[in-house]
Amino acid sequence: MIYLDHAASTPVRREVLEAMWPYLTGEYGNPSSHHTVGESALSALTAARASIAAHLGVRPGELIFTSGGTESDNLAVKGIVLGSSRGRHVITSAIEHEAILESVDYLVRHHGASSTILPVNEEGLVSPADLEAAIRPDTALISIQHANNEVGVVQDIAALKAVAGSVPFHTDAVQSAGWLPLKDLGVDALTLAGHKLGTPKGVGLLFVRSGIPLEPLLHGGGQERGRRSGTENVAGAVGLSAGLSLAHTSPGPLRDALIDGVLAAVPGAFVTGSRTHRLPNHASFCFPGTSGEAVLLELERHGIVCSSGSACAAGSDEPSHVLLALGIDAAVAQTAVRFTLDGTTTSDQVSEVIERVADAVATVGGLSTR
């Protein structure tokens, strides 16, 4: 099998599992318990928090462990807006993850908030000028994704943050973590998810800068300094720390070879999103005249696993909101296929994928390869 769906989830890395193993077996204490077993768990949790903080260039006390990216996004959007004294206006972009867009919609429907959804250009980029024009005195939060999960476009977060001024700025860095530097983004809040970094599913992180009020979503025992109650996932936190510290080998040249090869082999195919402002492991296409799902099934029949877009929208037969925001026709948007590599992907595998993609598109009655 050639697995090229790392944007959906990565295999658990051996180094991560080895780091977690003691806290899945003998070190089983509750970190809130005041005895030796609990104190051992607390020590591991504290060390993981410190390691992640150093990697991000923030303070350990500014980190909140969560169950994953969706919870972290929800906590960032709802928590910062509901805790704000500025007002209840939110700015985000048209290509954000559903966890952001649905959280904004919730605030509008249930808490009287208002929102501005910024457009993107045909490459998927947000304009700093558009952001600056959208900011109001009652703007409580700006949330712009660092790198998009469906089309791989990387936003210029530093430029966007520069026009945000004093308005709290959150970025979803789930896809960029491990591939791009995060320390110098300068944001006020940032989301991570462990299972994109080689940990098991079920652990995530939200960084929120000190001084920014945050209304918790979960109430109870007051863990995570009262910002996220619930017994902490110690093993998950240790795994997240280990996964974040492991450097990826960038497959950038292989990504470019895959893009160039597919475009040459499949007439009419085109890349979705920017080719220059793009994650180094991400290649995404539309194949007009086909069905993306049919192409996927044909590829999987030959042992190649990839995706038609966001795994978080699985089961939806609607065209991708991301591709529609890029100006792609709805029917064409449903021909999308995404390939996301990792450091173990080989040139031989890329060559095989290019050949199989051309065959798959021809087989499902779409584009001719001749």
Buried (B, 14 or more C-beta within 10 A) or exposed (E): EBBBBBBBBBEBBEBBBEBBBBBBEEBBBBBBBEEEBBEBBBBBBEBBBBBBBEBBEBEBEBBBBBBBBBBBBBBBBBBBBBBBEBBBBBBBBBBBBBBBBBBBBBBBEEEEBBBBBBEBBEBBBBBBEBBEEBBBEEBBBBBBBBBBBBBBBBBBBEEBBBBBEEBBBBBBBBBBBBBBEBEEBBBBBBBBBBBBBBBBBBBBBBBBBEEBBBEBBBEEEEBBEEBBBBEBBBBBBBBBBBBBBEEBEBBBEBBBBBBBBBBEBBEBBBBBBBBEBBBBBBBBBBBBBBBBBBBBEBBEEBEBBBBBBBEBBEEEEEBBBBBBBBEBEEEBBBBBBBBBBBBEBEEEBBBBBBBBBBBBBBBBEBBEBE
